[in-house]
Amino acid sequence: MSKGRLRQIRRRIQSTNSIMQITRAMEMVARAKVQKIEKQLAAARRFEQEVTRIVGHAVSQGIDHPFFSSKGKKAVLVITSDMGLCGAFNTDLIKKAETEARELGEDFAGFIVIGARGASHFRKHPQTLMIMEKFYDVPNFAIAERLADRIIEGFENGLFKGLNVVYSNFRSALVQRAVSSVLVPITISKPEKQEGYRKDWEFEPDVEEFIDRYLFLYLSARLFTFMFETKVSEFYARMNAMKNATENAKEVIRKLTLDYNKARQAAITQEIIEVVNGAEALKE
């Protein structure tokens, strides 16, 4: 085998090794980030549950509010990532959002998109209402409040009368699923079924004014949890994808090294044969 072939295999080994170093580094970065924020997700979930419980007690007193009884076209809010290299993470979210739109049929108002990956897909869609690229890195409550403001503004301006949220539900390090949840109209289980239920709740100055102010906190809390779930899922998806890429690179290097050694041995054998044949020819 020619020396050119050996050089080609050696270059492929070097380039694959460089890629492996990058994927290993990205896996370590994702691991460090997710370890930092995963505990915060549990706190965000508990906060949302408590806010929901309080709203449930207010609703049980028979209030009438547009966010509880709205009827009309629904928008689909899809939360994707700004970065790629996380396997089928964004693809699953986009497919889920499109499925939601098809199921709504004539009641579909349009897409609200968060994340550069979702934006690149929905940018030219005729029913895209809003696009928010690089809206946040790590979620915080101020970001959730900004998003809640825009949703309330869209609701009041008549862009939509209902909202379904497509996000990634974090279940474990290996399982993250694209799911949908109804945000508006607000549906909350009866407070009698909630933990810590008490009948003697009082609201000041009155329950109607309380719910007007508190609904913004409720929407922000739920959006905050959705974004946190998606961000933790993204980090784990990227960590798993980079780990798989690193393992695949190791396997490619192993096979290329084997091919290189075989080719090198064949070249050495060929050179020995040529030397022996030359010596035999000189004897004759």
Backbone as CSV, one residue per row, in Angstrom:
resi,resn,N_x,N_y,N_z,CA_x,CA_y,CA_z,C_x,C_y,C_z
1,MET,0.848,-1.206,0.000,0.000,0.000,0.000,0.878,1.248,0.000
2,SER,0.458,2.279,-0.705,1.268,3.481,-0.869,1.359,4.280,0.424
3,LYS,2.433,5.085,0.499,2.598,5.953,1.662,1.512,7.024,1.711
4,GLY,0.975,7.385,0.527,-0.119,8.357,0.493,-1.338,7.858,1.239
5,ARG,-1.625,6.570,1.106,-2.752,5.966,1.827,-2.509,5.997,3.330
6,LEU,-1.290,5.728,3.749,-0.948,5.775,5.172,-1.116,7.185,5.733
7,ARG,-0.664,8.179,4.964,-0.822,9.570,5.406,-2.297,9.938,5.538
8,GLN,-3.107,9.459,4.604,-4.541,9.756,4.635,-5.193,9.175,5.891
9,ILE,-4.858,7.935,6.217,-5.427,7.312,7.419,-4.947,8.043,8.669
10,ARG,-3.658,8.425,8.693,-3.105,9.124,9.852,-3.805,10.472,10.064
11,ARG,-4.091,11.175,8.969,-4.798,12.456,9.080,-6.219,12.265,9.595
12,ARG,-6.878,11.211,9.153,-8.236,10.930,9.631,-8.226,10.622,11.125
13,ILE,-7.206,9.906,11.581,-7.093,9.616,13.014,-6.903,10.913,13.795
14,GLN,-6.046,11.793,13.291,-5.783,13.060,13.980,-7.025,13.947,14.022
15,SER,-7.743,14.032,12.899,-8.946,14.873,12.863,-10.045,14.305,13.756
16,THR,-10.202,12.983,13.759,-11.208,12.355,14.622,-10.854,12.552,16.092
17,ASN,-9.573,12.494,16.405,-9.132,12.721,17.781,-9.420,14.163,18.217
18,SER,-9.251,15.118,17.300,-9.564,16.521,17.614,-11.055,16.695,17.887
19,ILE,-11.883,16.044,17.064,-13.333,16.107,17.269,-13.703,15.490,18.612
20,MET,-13.053,14.374,18.956,-13.343,13.703,20.224,-13.018,14.603,21.410
21,GLN,-11.942,15.358,21.318,-11.588,16.277,22.401,-12.642,17.370,22.563
22,ILE,-13.183,17.840,21.431,-14.224,18.876,21.482,-15.501,18.321,22.107
23,THR,-15.931,17.136,21.659,-17.169,16.552,22.196,-17.029,16.224,23.676
24,ARG,-15.843,15.774,24.094,-15.627,15.490,25.515,-15.698,16.782,26.335
25,ALA,-15.120,17.856,25.799,-15.165,19.143,26.501,-16.601,19.656,26.609
26,MET,-17.387,19.520,25.529,-18.775,19.976,25.557,-19.608,19.145,26.523
27,GLU,-19.313,17.860,26.609,-20.005,17.011,27.581,-19.718,17.481,29.003
28,MET,-18.462,17.808,29.288,-18.082,18.266,30.627,-18.716,19.611,30.958
29,VAL,-18.793,20.505,29.966,-19.425,21.811,30.189,-20.910,21.637,30.499
30,ALA,-21.594,20.794,29.705,-23.023,20.545,29.938,-23.246,19.915,31.306
31,ARG,-22.360,18.999,31.697,-22.487,18.352,33.004,-22.338,19.370,34.143
32,ALA,-21.363,20.264,33.997,-21.140,21.278,35.034,-22.334,22.222,35.147
33,LYS,-22.897,22.618,34.003,-24.032,23.544,34.019,-25.271,22.899,34.621
34,VAL,-25.529,21.649,34.250,-26.754,21.008,34.734,-26.665,20.720,36.227
35,GLN,-25.476,20.417,36.729,-25.322,20.196,38.162,-25.598,21.472,38.949
36,LYS,-25.336,22.609,38.315,-25.527,23.895,38.986,-27.005,24.273,39.090
37,ILE,-27.806,23.911,38.075,-29.195,24.395,38.047,-30.240,23.318,38.322
38,GLU,-29.837,22.045,38.364,-30.842,20.990,38.530,-31.581,21.115,39.864
39,LYS,-30.863,21.481,40.927,-31.514,21.633,42.227,-32.519,22.783,42.209
40,GLN,-32.248,23.804,41.396,-33.165,24.936,41.309,-34.486,24.538,40.655
41,LEU,-34.446,23.506,39.802,-35.675,23.048,39.162,-36.665,22.530,40.197
42,ALA,-36.175,21.785,41.180,-37.056,21.271,42.230,-37.706,22.420,42.996
43,ALA,-36.939,23.477,43.259,-37.486,24.645,43.958,-38.532,25.348,43.097
44,ALA,-38.274,25.442,41.783,-39.232,26.081,40.875,-40.541,25.298,40.830
45,ARG,-40.447,23.981,40.834,-41.657,23.150,40.825,-42.465,23.346,42.104
46,ARG,-41.789,23.397,43.245,-42.499,23.592,44.518,-43.174,24.960,44.559
47,PHE,-42.488,25.982,44.048,-43.061,27.325,44.026,-44.312,27.358,43.154
48,GLU,-44.237,26.731,41.981,-45.400,26.693,41.088,-46.577,25.981,41.753
49,GLN,-46.311,24.881,42.438,-47.381,24.140,43.108,-48.060,24.988,44.179
50,GLU,-47.271,25.763,44.914,-47.843,26.598,45.968,-48.682,27.733,45.379
51,VAL,-48.176,28.358,44.313,-48.937,29.425,43.650,-50.242,28.868,43.093
52,THR,-50.180,27.695,42.483,-51.379,27.056,41.923,-52.388,26.743,43.022
53,ARG,-51.894,26.310,44.171,-52.787,25.993,45.294,-53.550,27.231,45.757
54,ILE,-52.863,28.362,45.827,-53.513,29.601,46.272,-54.552,30.058,45.251
55,VAL,-54.211,29.968,43.958,-55.176,30.333,42.915,-56.398,29.424,42.988
56,GLY,-56.175,28.146,43.282,-57.294,27.214,43.403,-58.274,27.628,44.482
57,HIS,-57.782,28.121,45.600,-58.664,28.584,46.675,-59.447,29.820,46.242
58,ALA,-58.797,30.692,45.478,-59.501,31.881,44.993,-60.596,31.493,44.004
59,VAL,-60.290,30.553,43.126,-61.267,30.110,42.121,-62.470,29.456,42.783
60,SER,-62.244,28.759,43.898,-63.334,28.051,44.573,-64.405,28.999,45.109
61,GLN,-64.087,30.301,45.160,-65.057,31.270,45.666,-65.932,31.854,44.556
62,GLY,-65.840,31.246,43.366,-66.781,31.581,42.303,-66.497,32.869,41.568
63,ILE,-65.242,33.161,41.282,-64.919,34.380,40.548,-65.107,34.161,39.054
64,ASP,-65.273,35.255,38.339,-65.427,35.207,36.884,-64.309,36.045,36.269
65,HIS,-63.438,35.393,35.493,-62.298,36.088,34.895,-62.064,35.526,33.494
66,PRO,-61.700,36.376,32.508,-61.502,35.895,31.130,-60.480,34.772,31.003
67,PHE,-59.465,34.768,31.853,-58.431,33.737,31.748,-58.932,32.355,32.170
68,PHE,-60.083,32.311,32.845,-60.642,31.028,33.263,-61.722,30.524,32.313
69,SER,-62.305,31.423,31.552,-63.453,31.024,30.729,-63.316,31.441,29.274
70,SER,-62.111,31.798,28.836,-61.939,32.295,27.472,-62.186,31.189,26.449
71,LYS,-62.837,31.576,25.363,-63.086,30.657,24.253,-62.677,31.348,22.961
72,GLY,-62.046,30.601,22.089,-61.591,31.172,20.826,-60.346,30.457,20.347
73,LYS,-59.644,31.081,19.424,-58.467,30.449,18.837,-57.318,30.385,19.842
74,LYS,-56.557,29.293,19.725,-55.436,29.071,20.635,-54.103,29.206,19.903
75,ALA,-53.148,29.817,20.578,-51.778,29.862,20.070,-50.984,28.719,20.698
76,VAL,-49.871,28.385,20.067,-48.972,27.353,20.590,-47.620,28.004,20.871
77,LEU,-47.238,28.020,22.138,-45.927,28.524,22.544,-44.964,27.347,22.596
78,VAL,-43.901,27.387,21.793,-42.918,26.299,21.775,-41.583,26.834,22.272
79,ILE,-41.017,26.153,23.274,-39.759,26.571,23.892,-38.650,25.648,23.393
80,THR,-37.731,26.196,22.596,-36.599,25.422,22.085,-35.301,26.018,22.624
81,SER,-34.180,25.463,22.195,-32.883,25.960,22.662,-32.290,26.924,21.639
82,ASP,-31.311,27.700,22.087,-30.582,28.586,21.177,-29.408,27.865,20.525
83,MET,-28.931,26.801,21.156,-27.794,26.047,20.640,-28.239,24.669,20.171
84,GLY,-27.445,24.102,19.273,-27.715,22.755,18.795,-26.846,21.735,19.516
85,LEU,-26.448,20.697,18.784,-25.600,19.632,19.318,-26.220,18.972,20.544
86,CYS,-27.537,18.746,20.479,-28.211,18.055,21.585,-29.160,16.984,21.046
87,GLY,-28.710,16.293,20.007,-29.484,15.183,19.467,-30.797,15.638,18.852
88,ALA,-31.845,14.860,19.128,-33.168,15.141,18.555,-34.001,16.050,19.455
89,PHE,-33.368,16.718,20.399,-34.073,17.536,21.389,-34.991,18.566,20.731
90,ASN,-34.433,19.429,19.884,-35.227,20.487,19.252,-36.189,19.935,18.204
91,THR,-35.757,18.908,17.493,-36.630,18.295,16.479,-37.905,17.759,17.113
92,ASP,-37.780,17.114,18.265,-38.956,16.569,18.953,-39.905,17.685,19.395
93,LEU,-39.352,18.795,19.882,-40.190,19.919,20.312,-40.928,20.541,19.129
94,ILE,-40.234,20.709,18.011,-40.851,21.299,16.820,-41.955,20.391,16.284
95,LYS,-41.691,19.090,16.241,-42.713,18.141,15.770,-43.934,18.157,16.680
96,LYS,-43.698,18.249,17.990,-44.811,18.292,18.940,-45.644,19.554,18.740
97,ALA,-44.992,20.689,18.510,-45.717,21.946,18.281,-46.554,21.867,17.006
98,GLU,-45.991,21.296,15.961,-46.732,21.161,14.703,-47.908,20.200,14.853
99,THR,-47.734,19.160,15.660,-48.840,18.239,15.934,-49.966,18.951,16.674
100,GLU,-49.603,19.784,17.658,-50.603,20.560,18.395,-51.388,21.465,17.448
101,ALA,-50.685,22.104,16.523,-51.340,23.010,15.571,-52.321,22.245,14.684
102,ARG,-51.913,21.076,14.220,-52.809,20.274,13.369,-54.047,19.826,14.137
103,GLU,-53.864,19.447,15.394,-54.997,18.983,16.192,-55.979,20.116,16.495
104,LEU,-55.477,21.338,16.628,-56.363,22.479,16.873,-57.174,22.838,15.628
105,GLY,-56.613,22.565,14.457,-57.336,22.820,13.206,-57.672,24.287,13.010
106,GLU,-58.953,24.582,12.821,-59.387,25.961,12.585,-59.265,26.831,13.834
107,ASP,-59.118,26.205,14.987,-58.973,26.965,16.235,-57.529,27.365,16.506
108,PHE,-56.624,27.081,15.567,-55.213,27.418,15.753,-54.972,28.873,15.367
109,ALA,-54.375,29.642,16.300,-54.135,31.072,16.059,-52.738,31.341,15.512
110,GLY,-51.741,30.557,15.925,-50.382,30.783,15.450,-49.353,30.309,16.462
111,PHE,-48.088,30.411,16.059,-46.978,29.968,16.906,-46.321,31.151,17.617
112,ILE,-45.959,30.940,18.872,-45.072,31.839,19.605,-43.811,31.028,19.880
113,VAL,-42.677,31.503,19.405,-41.461,30.688,19.396,-40.387,31.311,20.277
114,ILE,-39.807,30.490,21.146,-38.659,30.893,21.957,-37.476,30.011,21.568
115,GLY,-36.334,30.628,21.295,-35.135,29.865,20.971,-34.754,29.974,19.509
116,ALA,-33.451,30.071,19.250,-32.958,30.249,17.879,-33.250,29.040,17.004
117,ARG,-33.223,27.834,17.590,-33.472,26.628,16.797,-34.921,26.570,16.327
118,GLY,-35.831,26.942,17.197,-37.226,26.995,16.781,-37.479,28.139,15.812
119,ALA,-36.784,29.264,16.034,-36.958,30.431,15.165,-36.543,30.128,13.735
120,SER,-35.437,29.395,13.565,-34.970,29.078,12.213,-35.969,28.201,11.467
121,HIS,-36.752,27.424,12.206,-37.751,26.553,11.569,-39.055,27.297,11.279
122,PHE,-39.506,28.120,12.236,-40.823,28.747,12.113,-40.783,30.161,11.533
123,ARG,-39.599,30.675,11.236,-39.491,32.076,10.814,-40.360,32.391,9.597
124,LYS,-40.391,31.490,8.631,-41.144,31.737,7.402,-42.549,31.152,7.438
125,HIS,-42.941,30.621,8.580,-44.290,30.064,8.691,-45.308,31.206,8.691
126,PRO,-46.353,31.110,7.888,-47.310,32.233,7.785,-48.080,32.514,9.069
127,GLN,-48.112,31.556,10.001,-48.883,31.755,11.227,-47.994,31.920,12.460
128,THR,-46.799,32.417,12.263,-45.921,32.700,13.396,-46.232,34.092,13.937
129,LEU,-46.620,34.169,15.209,-47.032,35.436,15.821,-45.861,36.189,16.437
130,MET,-45.007,35.472,17.167,-43.869,36.096,17.850,-42.672,35.158,17.788
131,ILE,-41.479,35.755,17.715,-40.230,34.995,17.788,-39.313,35.688,18.785
132,MET,-38.783,34.908,19.720,-37.860,35.443,20.722,-36.597,34.594,20.720
133,GLU,-35.574,35.062,20.009,-34.298,34.354,19.954,-33.387,34.830,21.080
134,LYS,-32.589,33.894,21.594,-31.637,34.199,22.668,-32.326,35.002,23.773
135,PHE,-33.510,34.517,24.130,-34.350,35.187,25.122,-33.765,35.042,26.525
136,TYR,-33.083,33.923,26.768,-32.451,33.702,28.066,-31.372,32.638,27.923
137,ASP,-30.417,32.659,28.845,-29.408,31.604,28.917,-29.838,30.614,29.987
138,VAL,-29.742,31.046,31.237,-30.312,30.266,32.337,-31.566,30.998,32.801
139,PRO,-32.707,30.320,32.912,-33.961,31.007,33.252,-33.893,31.709,34.604
140,ASN,-34.512,32.872,34.671,-34.739,33.529,35.957,-36.150,34.099,35.938
141,PHE,-36.637,34.496,37.100,-38.046,34.868,37.199,-38.355,36.152,36.435
142,ALA,-37.377,37.041,36.319,-37.595,38.281,35.564,-37.877,37.972,34.092
143,ILE,-37.186,36.966,33.549,-37.428,36.553,32.163,-38.841,36.000,32.026
144,ALA,-39.262,35.183,33.002,-40.614,34.622,32.970,-41.666,35.728,33.039
145,GLU,-41.411,36.760,33.825,-42.355,37.879,33.924,-42.447,38.646,32.609
146,ARG,-41.314,38.820,31.926,-41.341,39.483,30.616,-42.178,38.687,29.627
147,LEU,-42.018,37.376,29.657,-42.793,36.524,28.754,-44.274,36.562,29.111
148,ALA,-44.587,36.546,30.404,-45.985,36.628,30.836,-46.614,37.948,30.383
149,ASP,-45.842,39.033,30.445,-46.325,40.336,29.971,-46.724,40.274,28.500
150,ARG,-45.875,39.654,27.691,-46.146,39.579,26.252,-47.343,38.688,25.961
151,ILE,-47.516,37.643,26.747,-48.664,36.751,26.559,-49.961,37.471,26.928
152,ILE,-49.947,38.176,28.045,-51.143,38.930,28.451,-51.471,40.002,27.413
153,GLU,-50.436,40.653,26.883,-50.641,41.671,25.853,-51.267,41.060,24.598
154,GLY,-50.763,39.900,24.183,-51.337,39.224,23.020,-52.767,38.795,23.256
155,PHE,-53.064,38.353,24.481,-54.427,37.943,24.839,-55.370,39.144,24.787
156,GLU,-54.947,40.250,25.371,-55.804,41.440,25.420,-55.983,42.076,24.044
157,ASN,-54.977,41.926,23.162,-55.077,42.485,21.807,-55.835,41.577,20.850
158,GLY,-56.250,40.418,21.333,-57.054,39.522,20.513,-56.268,38.639,19.563
159,LEU,-54.933,38.545,19.743,-54.153,37.654,18.880,-54.540,36.200,19.110
160,PHE,-54.898,35.878,20.334,-55.339,34.524,20.689,-56.163,34.612,21.964
161,LYS,-56.969,33.588,22.196,-57.792,33.526,23.399,-57.472,32.302,24.252
162,GLY,-56.466,31.570,23.834,-56.005,30.415,24.592,-54.554,30.145,24.239
163,LEU,-53.862,29.394,25.090,-52.440,29.149,24.844,-52.045,27.768,25.346
164,ASN,-51.463,26.974,24.443,-50.851,25.698,24.806,-49.337,25.868,24.762
165,VAL,-48.650,25.311,25.734,-47.193,25.436,25.809,-46.554,24.080,25.518
166,VAL,-45.648,24.063,24.543,-44.873,22.858,24.226,-43.477,23.050,24.804
167,TYR,-43.088,22.155,25.686,-41.785,22.249,26.342,-41.245,20.842,26.565
168,SER,-40.037,20.746,27.073,-39.429,19.441,27.331,-39.561,19.111,28.810
169,ASN,-40.286,18.046,29.093,-40.493,17.617,30.473,-39.306,16.760,30.921
170,PHE,-38.607,17.236,31.954,-37.441,16.504,32.456,-37.893,15.422,33.422
171,ARG,-37.546,14.174,33.098,-37.904,13.046,33.961,-36.683,12.402,34.599
172,SER,-35.624,12.271,33.837,-34.383,11.723,34.379,-33.246,12.127,33.452
173,ALA,-32.039,11.736,33.821,-30.877,12.084,33.005,-30.962,11.486,31.607
174,LEU,-31.702,10.395,31.465,-31.803,9.720,30.169,-33.140,9.948,29.478
175,VAL,-34.122,10.489,30.192,-35.468,10.633,29.621,-35.917,12.088,29.700
176,GLN,-36.083,12.709,28.535,-36.665,14.052,28.423,-37.668,13.989,27.275
177,ARG,-38.898,14.382,27.531,-39.945,14.223,26.524,-40.604,15.550,26.187
178,ALA,-40.860,15.742,24.902,-41.598,16.920,24.451,-43.071,16.725,24.792
179,VAL,-43.624,17.626,25.586,-45.013,17.511,26.029,-45.719,18.847,25.828
180,SER,-47.040,18.810,25.971,-47.849,20.021,25.832,-48.683,20.220,27.089
181,SER,-48.837,21.483,27.492,-49.649,21.812,28.662,-50.496,23.041,28.348
182,VAL,-51.745,23.030,28.788,-52.649,24.163,28.561,-52.374,25.228,29.622
183,LEU,-52.009,26.421,29.179,-51.765,27.527,30.106,-52.995,28.416,30.238
184,VAL,-53.638,28.709,29.107,-54.868,29.507,29.077,-55.852,28.805,28.145
185,PRO,-57.113,28.585,28.550,-57.720,28.975,29.826,-57.147,28.180,31.001
186,ILE,-57.135,28.834,32.147,-56.562,28.230,33.349,-57.540,27.217,33.919
187,THR,-57.057,26.008,34.104,-57.874,24.951,34.714,-57.122,24.424,35.928
188,ILE,-57.750,24.518,37.086,-57.129,24.093,38.342,-58.081,23.148,39.057
189,SER,-57.535,22.066,39.601,-58.364,21.097,40.310,-58.991,21.731,41.546
190,LYS,-60.075,21.150,41.995,-60.771,21.686,43.162,-59.843,21.686,44.374
191,PRO,-59.861,22.764,45.146,-58.939,22.858,46.287,-59.160,21.768,47.328
192,GLU,-60.385,21.196,47.373,-60.639,20.126,48.341,-59.715,18.940,48.110
193,LYS,-59.229,18.798,46.863,-58.362,17.674,46.526,-56.889,18.008,46.713
194,GLN,-56.608,19.260,47.059,-55.222,19.678,47.200,-54.742,19.462,48.630
195,GLU,-53.452,19.217,48.758,-52.861,18.987,50.074,-52.913,20.266,50.909
196,GLY,-53.228,20.127,52.174,-53.270,21.278,53.071,-54.499,22.150,52.888
197,TYR,-55.601,21.574,52.397,-56.809,22.363,52.138,-57.448,22.838,53.439
198,ARG,-57.839,24.123,53.442,-58.592,24.702,54.555,-59.716,25.548,53.980
199,LYS,-60.854,25.543,54.646,-62.006,26.292,54.149,-61.962,27.770,54.531
200,ASP,-61.268,28.099,55.602,-61.335,29.461,56.139,-60.295,30.383,55.500
201,TRP,-60.342,30.504,54.164,-59.445,31.418,53.456,-60.144,32.766,53.282
202,GLU,-59.396,33.842,53.509,-59.918,35.185,53.289,-58.948,35.949,52.396
203,PHE,-59.503,36.778,51.504,-58.682,37.543,50.571,-58.950,39.027,50.777
204,GLU,-57.886,39.813,50.833,-57.991,41.252,51.026,-57.388,41.979,49.828
205,PRO,-58.020,43.057,49.311,-59.299,43.619,49.781,-60.503,42.753,49.405
206,ASP,-60.469,42.087,48.247,-61.500,41.116,47.896,-60.888,40.148,46.887
207,VAL,-61.575,39.042,46.648,-61.002,37.976,45.833,-60.834,38.400,44.372
208,GLU,-61.743,39.275,43.858,-61.637,39.707,42.462,-60.368,40.523,42.232
209,GLU,-60.107,41.475,43.124,-58.904,42.292,42.973,-57.651,41.451,43.203
210,PHE,-57.746,40.528,44.145,-56.608,39.646,44.406,-56.249,38.840,43.161
211,ILE,-57.252,38.261,42.517,-56.971,37.385,41.377,-56.438,38.183,40.195
212,ASP,-56.884,39.437,40.035,-56.367,40.282,38.958,-54.856,40.458,39.088
213,ARG,-54.395,40.653,40.311,-52.967,40.867,40.533,-52.199,39.544,40.583
214,TYR,-52.832,38.533,41.122,-52.127,37.277,41.375,-51.968,36.428,40.116
215,LEU,-52.855,36.608,39.132,-52.765,35.806,37.915,-51.453,36.032,37.180
216,PHE,-50.938,37.254,37.240,-49.647,37.529,36.607,-48.549,36.685,37.252
217,LEU,-48.590,36.572,38.578,-47.618,35.736,39.288,-47.809,34.268,38.918
218,TYR,-49.067,33.849,38.787,-49.355,32.454,38.425,-48.789,32.123,37.043
219,LEU,-49.066,32.981,36.055,-48.559,32.745,34.702,-47.031,32.752,34.687
220,SER,-46.432,33.690,35.411,-44.970,33.775,35.465,-44.368,32.526,36.092
221,ALA,-45.005,32.030,37.160,-44.490,30.843,37.847,-44.539,29.617,36.942
222,ARG,-45.630,29.467,36.212,-45.744,28.303,35.322,-44.757,28.405,34.158
223,LEU,-44.631,29.587,33.576,-43.679,29.770,32.477,-42.246,29.562,32.961
224,PHE,-41.967,30.022,34.170,-40.637,29.838,34.755,-40.307,28.349,34.865
225,THR,-41.277,27.556,35.318,-41.064,26.114,35.440,-40.891,25.464,34.071
226,PHE,-41.708,25.879,33.095,-41.584,25.330,31.737,-40.181,25.589,31.172
227,MET,-39.700,26.821,31.340,-38.380,27.170,30.811,-37.273,26.421,31.539
228,PHE,-37.430,26.263,32.849,-36.423,25.543,33.629,-36.385,24.071,33.233
229,GLU,-37.565,23.469,33.084,-37.636,22.064,32.659,-36.927,21.888,31.319
230,THR,-37.205,22.799,30.389,-36.618,22.699,29.055,-35.112,22.895,29.093
231,LYS,-34.641,23.838,29.910,-33.196,24.100,29.978,-32.445,22.917,30.591
232,VAL,-32.977,22.342,31.669,-32.327,21.169,32.270,-32.341,20.006,31.281
233,SER,-33.462,19.821,30.587,-33.547,18.757,29.577,-32.532,18.984,28.462
234,GLU,-32.378,20.245,28.061,-31.410,20.570,27.002,-29.991,20.194,27.412
235,PHE,-29.609,20.546,28.633,-28.257,20.236,29.100,-28.025,18.728,29.145
236,TYR,-29.022,17.984,29.636,-28.864,16.527,29.693,-28.847,15.926,28.290
237,ALA,-29.685,16.455,27.394,-29.696,15.956,26.015,-28.349,16.209,25.344
238,ARG,-27.782,17.404,25.579,-26.469,17.709,24.993,-25.381,16.839,25.623
239,MET,-25.461,16.647,26.921,-24.468,15.819,27.598,-24.501,14.388,27.053
240,ASN,-25.703,13.840,26.879,-25.829,12.478,26.349,-25.378,12.398,24.896
241,ALA,-25.736,13.425,24.101,-25.344,13.430,22.686,-23.826,13.514,22.545
242,MET,-23.195,14.365,23.349,-21.739,14.503,23.276,-21.028,13.260,23.809
243,LYS,-21.622,12.621,24.811,-21.041,11.370,25.319,-21.085,10.295,24.240
244,ASN,-22.230,10.197,23.553,-22.349,9.221,22.460,-21.382,9.548,21.324
245,ALA,-21.238,10.848,21.026,-20.313,11.252,19.961,-18.872,10.902,20.331
246,THR,-18.523,11.086,21.604,-17.170,10.745,22.060,-16.917,9.247,21.941
247,GLU,-17.913,8.448,22.347,-17.762,6.992,22.245,-17.655,6.557,20.784
248,ASN,-18.441,7.183,19.914,-18.361,6.854,18.485,-17.004,7.235,17.907
249,ALA,-16.471,8.384,18.349,-15.154,8.814,17.870,-14.070,7.830,18.313
250,LYS,-14.181,7.340,19.544,-13.218,6.340,20.026,-13.261,5.085,19.161
251,GLU,-14.466,4.666,18.798,-14.606,3.464,17.971,-14.038,3.694,16.572
252,VAL,-14.270,4.887,16.021,-13.715,5.211,14.699,-12.187,5.204,14.750
253,ILE,-11.621,5.796,15.808,-10.157,5.823,15.958,-9.607,4.406,16.088
254,ARG,-10.314,3.567,16.832,-9.857,2.172,16.989,-9.804,1.462,15.638
255,LYS,-10.853,1.636,14.835,-10.894,0.975,13.528,-9.854,1.562,12.576
256,LEU,-9.696,2.894,12.614,-8.697,3.523,11.746,-7.280,3.109,12.141
257,THR,-7.044,2.999,13.447,-5.722,2.564,13.914,-5.432,1.141,13.450
258,LEU,-6.460,0.295,13.513,-6.304,-1.081,13.029,-6.004,-1.096,11.530
259,ASP,-6.742,-0.274,10.770,-6.492,-0.180,9.323,-5.083,0.347,9.045
260,TYR,-4.676,1.334,9.853,-3.341,1.923,9.663,-2.252,0.884,9.915
261,ASN,-2.405,0.129,10.994,-1.401,-0.892,11.316,-1.349,-1.980,10.248
262,LYS,-2.527,-2.368,9.744,-2.560,-3.373,8.677,-1.884,-2.840,7.415
263,ALA,-2.200,-1.582,7.085,-1.613,-0.984,5.884,-0.105,-0.831,6.035
264,ARG,0.324,-0.418,7.222,1.765,-0.245,7.469,2.483,-1.589,7.395
265,GLN,1.860,-2.617,7.986,2.472,-3.946,7.938,2.537,-4.465,6.505
266,ALA,1.472,-4.192,5.731,1.468,-4.624,4.332,2.555,-3.908,3.540
267,ALA,2.741,-2.605,3.839,3.779,-1.847,3.136,5.169,-2.372,3.480
268,ILE,5.387,-2.690,4.767,6.688,-3.233,5.184,6.937,-4.586,4.528
269,THR,5.895,-5.422,4.525,6.020,-6.743,3.897,6.347,-6.618,2.415
270,GLN,5.677,-5.659,1.751,5.926,-5.449,0.332,7.362,-4.990,0.085
271,GLU,7.869,-4.120,0.953,9.249,-3.650,0.803,10.242,-4.793,0.997
272,ILE,9.970,-5.669,1.979,10.861,-6.816,2.218,10.869,-7.742,1.006
273,ILE,9.672,-7.972,0.451,9.579,-8.839,-0.733,10.371,-8.250,-1.888
274,GLU,10.252,-6.917,-2.055,10.980,-6.269,-3.151,12.489,-6.360,-2.943
275,VAL,12.945,-6.211,-1.685,14.382,-6.323,-1.392,14.878,-7.743,-1.666
276,VAL,14.100,-8.730,-1.205,14.483,-10.132,-1.419,14.520,-10.457,-2.904
277,ASN,13.507,-10.015,-3.629,13.465,-10.278,-5.070,14.635,-9.605,-5.784
278,GLY,14.983,-8.397,-5.321,16.126,-7.705,-5.922,17.427,-8.443,-5.667
279,ALA,17.572,-8.948,-4.431,18.788,-9.705,-4.095,18.882,-10.978,-4.916
280,GLU,17.751,-11.650,-5.088,17.738,-12.877,-5.886,18.092,-12.575,-7.338
281,ALA,17.619,-11.444,-7.826,17.909,-11.082,-9.220,19.393,-10.799,-9.410
282,LEU,20.038,-10.180,-8.394,21.470,-9.894,-8.491,22.296,-11.177,-8.479
283,LYS,21.853,-12.184,-7.719,22.576,-13.454,-7.673,22.584,-14.132,-9.037
284,GLU,21.474,-14.003,-9.725,21.387,-14.634,-11.041,22.269,-13.904,-12.049
